[in-house]
Amino acid sequence: MKNYDLVIIGGGPAGLGAAARAYDEGIENILIVERDEMLGGILNQCIHNGFGLHRFNEELTGPEYAQRFIDEVEKRDIDVLLNTIVIDFANDKTITLMNEENGMFTLKPKAVILAMGCRERPRGALNIPGSRPAGVFSAGTAQRMINLEGYMPGKKVVILGSGDIGLIMARRMTLEGADVQCVAEIMPYSGGLKRNIVQCLDDFDIPLYFNTTISSIEGDERVTGCTLSQVDENMKVIPGTEKHFDCDTILLSVGL
């Protein structure tokens, strides 16, 4: 494996954009490392439109937007390693990587750009009481399951958090035939765009409850229901405000 002047870890929009710009600035010996089987990152599962308005002056879906950057990288003949994970990054810039073809190997570039994106906040960070059944997903995980892998996570859904991913998944699940019962938001306002509230909730008559959180999850092997409760200004559950919902799926859209 040859050495590189620049290794970019992450083949999503940030990594692709950084690679193209670095090449244009005179760094031609570049490698992009991506753990997935394709470039594009999170955009590949964002099949809704709304991308590209500022950069390309046209409305694109996530995959279309990603392809614009992939084309720029391919045009510059920048090296790419797919299905490759980084397992160590030392202080002297030595990177230890692993993939099926090469096994474990190291690179020592002159510079490294980290473009690994972010992770959704999981249930464990929320301290929601209740059992630990199947059927609790982050909204992004459910989005990947439906849009890329062809799996339907569930049929009767409650969504916690009104971030844009949660709002978009309320619409997506509804279009796929699920019964989205409501979206609960712990804050007195939504964290998502107004247009997503209108297009994803109002247009499908999905209620949005503010100052509300999930106070209990029920179920043994699979989610069977949950309890929503209102919260006070200190984010504490207000006794007597409980409202029960039967559901087999809970989606969490509670930040990154």
C-alpha positions as CSV (number, residue, x, y, z in Angstrom):
1,M,0.0,0.0,0.0
2,K,1.5,3.3,-1.1
3,N,1.7,6.2,1.3
4,Y,-0.3,9.4,0.8
5,D,0.2,13.1,1.4
6,L,-3.4,13.3,2.7
7,V,-5.8,10.7,4.1
8,I,-9.4,11.7,4.6
9,I,-11.4,9.5,7.0
10,G,-15.0,9.5,5.9
11,G,-16.5,9.5,2.4
12,G,-19.6,11.5,3.1
13,P,-20.2,15.0,1.8
14,A,-17.6,16.6,4.1
15,G,-14.9,14.2,3.1
16,L,-15.7,14.3,-0.6
17,G,-15.8,18.1,-0.6
18,A,-12.5,18.3,1.4
19,A,-10.8,15.9,-1.1
20,A,-11.9,17.9,-4.1
21,R,-10.8,21.2,-2.6
22,A,-7.5,19.8,-1.4
23,Y,-6.8,18.4,-4.9
24,D,-7.5,21.8,-6.4
25,E,-5.1,23.4,-3.9
26,G,-2.3,21.2,-5.2
27,I,-2.4,18.1,-3.1
28,E,-2.8,15.3,-5.6
29,N,-1.8,12.2,-3.6
30,I,-5.0,11.8,-1.7
31,L,-6.9,8.8,-0.2
32,I,-10.5,8.7,1.0
33,V,-11.3,5.9,3.5
34,E,-15.0,4.9,3.9
35,R,-16.4,2.2,6.1
36,D,-19.5,1.7,4.0
37,E,-19.8,0.0,0.7
38,M,-20.4,3.2,-1.2
39,L,-19.5,6.9,-1.0
40,G,-22.0,9.5,0.0
41,G,-22.4,9.0,3.7
42,I,-25.7,9.8,5.3
43,L,-27.0,11.4,2.1
44,N,-27.6,8.0,0.5
45,Q,-30.5,7.3,2.9
46,C,-31.9,10.9,2.6
47,I,-34.1,10.2,-0.4
48,H,-36.3,13.3,0.2
49,N,-35.6,16.5,-1.7
50,G,-34.5,19.9,-0.5
51,F,-30.8,19.6,-1.0
52,G,-28.7,21.7,-3.4
53,L,-30.7,24.9,-3.3
54,H,-27.8,27.0,-2.1
55,R,-24.9,25.3,-3.8
56,F,-26.4,24.3,-7.2
57,N,-29.5,26.5,-7.3
58,E,-31.7,23.4,-7.9
59,E,-33.6,21.0,-5.7
60,L,-32.0,17.6,-5.4
61,T,-32.5,14.5,-3.3
62,G,-29.8,13.4,-0.9
63,P,-28.3,10.7,-3.3
64,E,-28.4,13.2,-6.2
65,Y,-26.6,15.8,-4.1
66,A,-24.0,13.2,-3.0
67,Q,-23.5,12.1,-6.6
68,R,-22.4,15.6,-7.6
69,F,-19.5,15.4,-5.1
70,I,-18.7,11.8,-6.0
71,D,-18.4,12.9,-9.6
72,E,-16.0,15.6,-8.6
73,V,-13.8,13.1,-6.8
74,E,-13.9,10.6,-9.7
75,K,-13.0,13.4,-12.1
76,R,-9.9,14.1,-10.2
77,D,-9.0,10.4,-10.0
78,I,-8.7,10.5,-6.2
79,D,-8.1,7.1,-4.6
80,V,-10.9,5.6,-2.5
81,L,-10.9,2.6,-0.1
82,L,-14.5,1.3,0.6
83,N,-15.5,-1.2,3.3
84,T,-12.5,-0.1,5.3
85,I,-12.5,0.9,9.0
86,V,-9.9,2.8,10.9
87,I,-9.1,1.1,14.2
88,D,-6.3,3.4,15.5
89,F,-4.9,6.9,14.8
90,A,-1.6,7.6,16.6
91,N,-0.1,10.9,17.5
92,D,2.5,10.6,14.7
93,K,-0.4,10.4,12.2
94,T,0.1,6.6,11.7
95,I,-3.3,5.2,10.8
96,T,-4.2,1.5,11.4
97,L,-6.9,0.3,9.0
98,M,-8.6,-3.0,8.3
99,N,-10.6,-4.4,5.4
100,E,-11.4,-7.8,3.9
101,E,-8.9,-7.5,1.0
102,N,-5.8,-6.3,2.8
103,G,-6.4,-7.4,6.4
104,M,-4.8,-5.0,8.9
105,F,-2.4,-2.4,7.5
106,T,-1.0,1.0,8.3
107,L,-0.5,4.3,6.5
108,K,1.5,7.3,7.6
109,P,0.3,10.4,5.6
110,K,1.6,13.9,6.0
111,A,-1.9,15.1,7.0
112,V,-5.2,13.6,8.0
113,I,-8.7,15.1,7.8
114,L,-11.4,13.6,10.0
115,A,-14.8,13.7,8.4
116,M,-16.6,10.9,10.1
117,G,-19.9,12.8,10.7
118,C,-21.8,12.3,14.0
119,R,-23.9,9.8,15.8
120,E,-27.5,10.0,16.9
121,R,-28.1,10.3,20.6
122,P,-29.2,6.8,21.8
123,R,-31.9,5.7,24.3
124,G,-29.2,5.1,26.9
125,A,-28.5,8.9,27.0
126,L,-32.1,9.7,27.8
127,N,-32.8,7.6,30.9
128,I,-36.2,6.6,29.8
129,P,-37.7,4.2,32.4
130,G,-39.1,0.9,31.3
131,S,-38.0,-2.4,29.9
132,R,-35.6,-3.0,27.0
133,P,-37.7,-4.6,24.2
134,A,-37.0,-4.7,20.5
135,G,-38.6,-1.9,18.5
136,V,-36.8,1.1,19.8
137,F,-34.7,2.8,17.0
138,S,-33.1,6.0,16.3
139,A,-34.9,7.8,13.5
140,G,-31.8,7.6,11.3
141,T,-31.5,3.9,11.8
142,A,-35.1,3.5,10.8
143,Q,-34.5,5.7,7.8
144,R,-31.6,3.5,6.7
145,M,-33.7,0.3,7.2
146,I,-36.5,1.6,5.0
147,N,-34.6,3.6,2.3
148,L,-31.5,1.5,1.8
149,E,-32.2,-2.0,3.2
150,G,-35.8,-2.5,2.4
151,Y,-37.0,-3.3,5.9
152,M,-40.1,-1.9,7.6
153,P,-39.2,-1.3,11.3
154,G,-42.8,-1.4,12.5
155,K,-46.5,-0.6,11.9
156,K,-47.7,1.4,14.9
157,V,-45.3,4.2,15.7
158,V,-44.6,6.9,18.4
159,I,-41.8,9.3,17.7
160,L,-39.9,11.2,20.4
161,G,-38.2,14.4,19.3
162,S,-39.2,16.8,16.6
163,G,-35.9,17.2,14.9
164,D,-35.9,17.2,11.1
165,I,-35.1,13.5,10.9
166,G,-37.9,12.6,13.2
167,L,-40.4,14.8,11.2
168,I,-39.3,13.3,7.9
169,M,-39.6,9.8,9.3
170,A,-43.1,10.5,10.5
171,R,-44.0,11.2,6.9
172,R,-41.9,8.3,5.5
173,M,-43.4,5.7,7.9
174,T,-46.9,7.0,7.0
175,L,-46.3,6.7,3.3
176,E,-45.1,3.1,3.8
177,G,-48.3,2.2,5.6
178,A,-47.5,2.7,9.2
179,D,-49.8,4.4,11.7
180,V,-47.7,7.2,13.2
181,Q,-49.7,8.1,16.3
182,C,-47.9,11.2,17.4
183,V,-44.6,13.1,17.8
184,A,-43.6,14.1,21.3
185,E,-41.3,17.0,21.9
186,I,-39.9,17.8,25.4
187,M,-39.2,21.4,24.5
188,P,-42.0,24.1,24.1
189,Y,-41.0,24.4,20.4
190,S,-39.9,22.1,17.6
191,G,-36.3,21.5,16.7
192,G,-37.2,21.0,13.0
193,L,-37.8,23.3,10.1
194,K,-41.3,24.8,9.8
195,R,-41.7,23.4,6.3
196,N,-41.1,19.9,7.7
197,I,-43.7,20.4,10.4
198,V,-46.2,21.4,7.7
199,Q,-45.3,18.9,5.1
200,C,-44.6,15.9,7.3
201,L,-47.0,16.3,10.2
202,D,-49.8,18.8,9.4
203,D,-50.4,17.3,5.9
204,F,-50.8,13.9,7.4
205,D,-52.8,14.9,10.5
206,I,-50.1,13.6,12.8
207,P,-50.3,15.4,16.2
208,L,-47.3,17.1,17.8
209,Y,-47.2,17.4,21.6
210,F,-44.9,20.0,23.1
211,N,-43.5,19.9,26.7
212,T,-44.0,16.1,26.5
213,T,-41.7,13.1,26.8
214,I,-41.9,9.4,27.0
215,S,-42.0,8.5,30.7
216,S,-42.3,4.7,30.2
217,I,-41.7,2.0,27.6
218,E,-43.6,-1.2,27.9
219,G,-43.1,-4.6,26.4
220,D,-41.1,-7.8,26.9
221,E,-39.7,-9.1,23.6
222,R,-41.2,-6.3,21.5
223,V,-42.5,-2.8,22.4
224,T,-46.2,-3.0,23.2
225,G,-46.8,0.5,24.2
226,C,-45.5,3.7,25.9
227,T,-46.7,6.4,28.2
228,L,-46.3,10.1,27.4
229,S,-46.2,12.7,30.1
230,Q,-46.0,16.4,30.2
231,V,-42.9,18.1,31.8
232,D,-42.4,21.3,33.8
233,E,-39.9,24.0,33.2
234,N,-37.2,21.8,34.8
235,M,-38.0,19.0,32.4
236,K,-39.5,16.9,35.2
237,V,-42.5,14.7,34.6
238,I,-45.7,16.2,35.9
239,P,-47.7,13.5,37.7
240,G,-51.3,13.0,36.5
241,T,-50.5,14.0,32.9
242,E,-49.8,10.5,31.7
243,K,-51.3,9.4,28.3
244,H,-50.9,5.8,27.1
245,F,-50.3,4.8,23.5
246,D,-50.3,1.3,22.1
247,C,-47.4,0.9,19.7
248,D,-44.9,-1.6,18.4
249,T,-42.2,0.9,17.4
250,I,-40.6,3.9,19.0
251,L,-38.3,6.2,17.0
252,L,-35.9,8.6,18.8
253,S,-35.0,11.9,17.1
254,V,-33.4,13.6,20.1
255,G,-30.2,15.2,18.7
256,L,-26.8,14.2,17.4
